[in-house]
Amino acid sequence: IDRGRVPAGTRIRLGDTVLAVALGAGTKIERSKATSFGALVGASPAMREVYGKLERLARASTGVLIEGERGTGKELAARALRENGPRHAAPFLAVDCVAIAPSVTGSLSTSILGAAAGGTVFFDEVGDLSLVLQSQLLDALPKHDVRVVGSTSRSLRELVNRGAFLEGLYLRLAQARIHMPALLEHAEDIKPLVQHFLSLLPFDARAARAIEPGALEALARRTYAGNVRELRAVVERAALLAGGPTIESADLAFGRALEARRPSDPLSAEAPIESFKEAKRTVIDEFEREYLERLLSRAGTNVSKAAALAGIERQSLRDLLKRHGLREE
């Protein structure tokens, strides 16, 4: 036999090699006409392709795997699936798989799925789950009425091939797959994203709410290793450190913040000059601590709520809190 048809899930052994046949991403999804979906913003072709997939999958109950680099908005996409689907009124439970210790066992999977009965469970960075918890999750899923959405910045297929991720769980999650593009792939969205992030600043914050054209062009020319999350942090930092109601180019380099320092500060004219890198880190550290203190105050020290307000992943927020010696609930 030199040709044949096999269904998805078939395993073919060729000598010492086993091939697993899985559905590919060949289905063509039309681009949405929307310029946003849920909390996702951007009118670029790359983002409208994402919206097209989300619009179609929101109506279903299949497992979804959201892939992409860190900071691309994978959790926002998962929340948009729930908000625009038939389970929008049911619970949405986000599980930070990075924060679960590999040694954790017991009924964790069952308790998580039970708490989200009828709703959606989002497993953030699902590739970091231990094999024990993966097995428990796979066994528990058929017993609960939940929609499962996973995210990963790694190749789960590669982890499956290495034996680090269960193939059965992968097939359950990857019934549909969505790729979140890196910001470099939709750089034309940077300018509208900057305006969007400025509009999200709290009304009680003493921050700039406009940006001069030159500063906006400077932001649009930059690259962001941390993708949209990094862009948002840059915008918020500049808005809080700006000397007036408008972000200027100098604010992006923290020039005004340096000039405004008190004479007693290490960066004053009387003090020895630090390196640019050290001076910049000092300014950023001060901004981050002030921002985190206000964020925790607003969120009642609840880290999940704080992460949602800040628009960053919970693990990233936990890392920042730990770095600044702040406690979470």
CORJO-V977731 format. One record per run of one state. SS is the DSSP state (@ for helix, = for strand, . for the rest). FROM is the first residue (numbers start at 1). LEN is the number of residues. Records with the same first field share a line. If there is no record, write none. Layout:
BEGIN
SS = FROM-LEN  FROM-LEN
END
This chain:
BEGIN
. = 1-10  15-2  21-15  38-2  42-3  59-5  68-6  84-8  100-8  116-4  125-1  129-2  142-5  153-3  162-5  174-2  180-3  200-10  212-1  222-5  242-4  248-1  253-2  260-16  300-3  311-3  324-6
= = 11-4  17-4  36-2  40-2  64-4  92-5  120-5  147-6  176-4  210-2  246-2
@ = 45-14  74-10  97-3  108-8  126-3  131-11  156-6  167-7  183-17  213-9  227-15  249-4  255-5  276-24  303-8  314-10
END
